[in-house]
């Protein structure tokens, strides 16, 4: 009987030791995953950070470091609901900890924090929650309200030799301003008020076309390129950008899914002769010799309206007006030596048009600053 009682007590003791050891190992593993996951955040290894912090929160679901930092990770991946949940939980843990005074073991100013005062941990967690709410337009849940599983269990701030925070940036991908998904084959329509500049305008549009095809998935068919002269009298316009039915018909005839329309409102190519005085030092005469160099200043002015239509419905997706002027100096005396179709000058003229459109069609990015808690 005594032997059986002794064996029973030994078994109970062994179970207790195994439980304590297992618990210690779990917390040790959690701390290791938490530190490594946090380190991954600071060097932008977001997938690794998510993997290790998710492991850490399974072993220690009420760790303030893990809750706060995993919230940053979920926000990076666009899971705003879970991120908000974790941010709120981290704030609640910090508030409850400050109220009980348990965090006073963790920092040097332990005896000065006092009951209920805001700790550095609480400030960092609340900064993240506040910034997140302001940026996403969500409403803040009261710290004591148990709205979901993330807030259902009271947590504690683990004791640590040193606690600090590090500011990190989250790059968020936003939808583009201009949605051109599904549009591949595109046409170009040029509306002119002055037929004299038709050939030069065509060259400018050609430079625009080449830039657009380099930076987008558009295929612009040469055969679709049309130049339609406009009369100064609005009643005599053969085609108007306000006439969406005409746009739809034009695109249907060319099998285009989209249409660039250039309405050239003004084009001027002015040239001014100049004499520039320069000097050089003559060693033989021991003096500066002054001489004149003839040059021609070319100033090109382009006032244009650039539109982009979706072909099927004739919807106007892009509509911008530009007033562009470029100046280039040619070191020649005779105007005939100036190239009429200066590729470099034309590329500079259409740079603003093409770059604005390309930027609007690409995904936008926003950077948000958060505080990652670091336990050492």
Secondary structure, DSSP 8 states (H G I E B T S, - for coil): -HHHHHHHHHHHHHHHHHHHHHHHHHHHHHHHHHHHHHHHHHTT-HHHHHHHHHHHHHH-TTBHHHHHHHHHHHHHTT-HHHHHHHHHHHHHHHHHHHHHTGGGGTSTTHHHH-TT---HHHHHHHHHHHHHHHHHT-----TT---SGGGSS--B----S-EEEEEEEEEEEE--SS--TT--EEEEEEEES-GGGHHHHHHHHHHHHHHHHHHSS-EE-GGG-EEEE--SSGGG-S--TT-HHHHHHHHHHHT-SEEEEEEEEEEEEEEEEEEEEEEEEETTTTEEEEEEEEEEEEEEEEEEEEEEEETTTTEEEEEEEEEEEEEEEE--S-GGGS-SS-HHHHHHHHHHHHHHHHHHHS-EEEEEEEEEEEE-
